[in-house]
Amino acid sequence: MEKLAAIFALDIAVYAVMSNQYHVVPYIDAKTANIWSITEAILRWQELFKASNLAQCFNQGTSLDRSEDSKLKELIELWRE
């Protein structure tokens, strides 16, 4: 949970650990996620998941055409959610 909180715009508001279960109340900080640059959003996503080919091309400095750029921005918005 600490790793998830460090990677994403997530705070652990409250948690309780019991002998046979645990409860977690996360706080999702949408403001923070929405101000991340495309590069930062991709790098954070790649901490746990494989990024799409478009994201990898973007990080390598490859020029994207208008449709690719639009698709990448849609994908980043999904990741921010």
Secondary structure, DSSP 8 states (H G I E B T S, - for coil): -HHHHHHTTEEEEEEEE-SS-EEEEEEE-HHHHHHS-HHHHHHHHHTTS---HHHHHHHTT----HHHHHHHHHHHHHHH-
